């Protein structure tokens, strides 16, 4: 991220897929929350730069994200963290074959130490 000429934090993410996602996807809100905390400012300018293969120029989609949105996202983030640490206990199964961490996962390997 960086700062706009007026000092406002700015986060941008390059997307090259068929469709550009909304600027308010959780990934961008997390970037904006961190930028806001780091800068000590309540608002952040966020953008998605969408540049598909074959395009000569990208499209940029902008949004100013204010303190109410950032605080609500932070609350959601903390609530998700609390749910994750509260359980349920993970269970190994056939779904684990897709997990890149399966080889070192204590639930899959049965070992407590990595």
BASEMAR-576428 format. One record per residue (C-alpha): chain; residue number from 1; residue in three letters; x, y negated, z. Coordinates in Angstrom, 3 decimals. Layout:
  kette   nr  rest         u         v         w
      A  NUM   Ala         X         Y         Z
...
//
This chain:
  kette   nr  rest         u         v         w
      A    1   Unk     0.000     0.000     0.000
      A    2   Unk     0.949    -3.624    -0.171
      A    3   Unk    -0.446    -7.079     0.405
      A    4   Unk    -2.306    -9.439    -1.867
      A    5   Unk    -0.945   -12.984    -2.276
      A    6   Unk    -3.213   -14.198     0.540
      A    7   Unk    -1.787   -11.601     2.945
      A    8   Unk    -4.752    -9.216     2.900
      A    9   Unk    -3.687    -5.545     2.926
      A   10   Unk    -4.309    -3.705    -0.344
      A   11   Unk    -4.416     0.050    -0.894
      A   12   Unk    -4.656     1.621    -4.327
      A   13   Unk    -4.887     5.190    -5.550
      A   14   Unk    -4.259     6.343    -9.095
      A   15   Unk    -6.812     8.838   -10.397
      A   16   Unk    -6.479    10.514   -13.783
      A   17   Unk    -9.548    12.752   -13.823
      A   18   Unk   -12.574    12.550   -16.064
      A   19   Unk   -14.531    10.364   -13.653
      A   20   Unk   -13.260     7.837   -11.147
      A   21   Unk   -14.443     8.533    -7.598
      A   22   Unk   -16.044     5.833    -5.500
      A   23   Unk   -13.641     3.559    -3.674
      A   24   Unk   -15.328     4.616    -0.411
      A   25   Unk   -14.240     8.274    -0.502
      A   26   Unk   -12.793     9.414     2.860
      A   27   Unk    -9.264     9.480     1.432
      A   28   Unk    -9.436     5.754     0.605
      A   29   Unk   -11.135     4.905     3.900
      A   30   Unk    -8.295     6.621     5.753
      A   31   Unk    -5.717     4.639     3.770
      A   32   Unk    -7.657     1.437     4.476
      A   33   Unk    -7.946     2.208     8.194
      A   34   Unk    -4.189     2.782     8.497
      A   35   Unk    -3.414    -0.361     6.475
      A   36   Unk    -5.770    -2.406     8.660
      A   37   Unk    -4.172    -1.128    11.868
      A   38   Unk    -0.652    -1.638    10.527
      A   39   Unk    -1.374    -5.182     9.344
      A   40   Unk    -3.460    -6.106    12.388
      A   41   Unk    -6.179    -7.452    10.096
      A   42   Unk    -9.877    -6.479    10.077
      A   43   Unk   -10.383    -6.228     6.303
      A   44   Unk    -8.590    -4.372     3.547
      A   45   Unk    -8.896    -4.592    -0.218
      A   46   Unk    -9.052    -1.101    -1.720
      A   47   Unk    -8.946    -0.058    -5.329
      A   48   Unk    -9.049     3.043    -7.465
      A   49   Unk    -6.955     2.797   -10.612
      A   50   Unk    -8.533     5.185   -13.103
      A   51   Unk    -6.286     6.040   -16.031
      A   52   Unk    -7.371     8.968   -18.139
      A   53   Unk    -5.107    10.659   -20.617
      A   54   Unk    -5.235     8.904   -23.957
      A   55   Unk    -6.336     5.555   -22.552
      A   56   Unk    -4.116     2.618   -23.378
      A   57   Unk    -5.101     0.700   -20.252
      A   58   Unk    -6.466     1.791   -16.867
      A   59   Unk    -9.692     0.658   -15.225
      A   60   Unk    -9.460    -0.653   -11.673
      A   61   Unk   -12.434    -0.496    -9.304
      A   62   Unk   -12.157    -2.860    -6.297
      A   63   Unk   -13.864    -3.094    -2.934
      A   64   Unk   -13.228    -5.179     0.156
      A   65   Unk   -13.650    -2.921     3.180
      A   66   Unk   -14.628    -4.743     6.352
      A   67   Unk   -14.418    -4.000    10.056
      A   68   Unk   -17.875    -2.404    10.373
      A   69   Unk   -17.048     0.196     7.706
      A   70   Unk   -13.593     0.849     9.148
      A   71   Unk   -14.918     1.208    12.698
      A   72   Unk   -17.675     3.587    11.570
      A   73   Unk   -15.131     5.676     9.641
      A   74   Unk   -12.798     5.734    12.651
      A   75   Unk   -15.684     6.942    14.840
      A   76   Unk   -16.458     9.686    12.288
      A   77   Unk   -12.779    10.642    12.137
      A   78   Unk   -12.484    10.940    15.921
      A   79   Unk   -15.729    12.927    16.092
      A   80   Unk   -14.409    15.341    13.451
      A   81   Unk   -11.173    15.719    15.424
      A   82   Unk   -13.092    16.489    18.621
      A   83   Unk   -15.200    19.100    16.778
      A   84   Unk   -12.069    20.672    15.287
      A   85   Unk   -10.268    21.082    18.607
      A   86   Unk   -13.408    22.314    20.402
      A   87   Unk   -13.747    25.377    18.197
      A   88   Unk   -14.982    27.683    16.976
      A   89   Unk   -11.918    29.882    17.030
      A   90   Unk   -10.754    30.636    13.480
      A   91   Unk   -11.356    34.139    12.180
      A   92   Unk    -9.294    35.855     9.524
      A   93   Unk   -11.188    37.178     6.538
      A   94   Unk   -11.143    37.585     2.790
      A   95   Unk   -11.422    33.793     2.461
      A   96   Unk    -7.866    33.529     3.831
      A   97   Unk    -6.400    34.750     0.533
      A   98   Unk    -6.844    31.214    -0.849
      A   99   Unk    -5.092    29.511     2.053
      A  100   Unk    -1.516    28.357     1.404
      A  101   Unk    -0.741    28.789     5.139
      A  102   Unk    -1.951    32.387     5.435
      A  103   Unk     1.595    33.796     5.609
      A  104   Unk     2.320    31.826     8.789
      A  105   Unk    -1.183    31.573    10.274
      A  106   Unk    -1.359    33.155    13.756
      A  107   Unk    -4.959    34.228    13.143
      A  108   Unk    -3.999    36.092     9.956
      A  109   Unk    -0.617    37.465    11.073
      A  110   Unk    -1.516    38.189    14.691
      A  111   Unk     1.607    36.375    15.885
      A  112   Unk     1.471    33.403    18.252
      A  113   Unk     4.846    31.980    17.241
      A  114   Unk     5.630    30.581    13.824
//
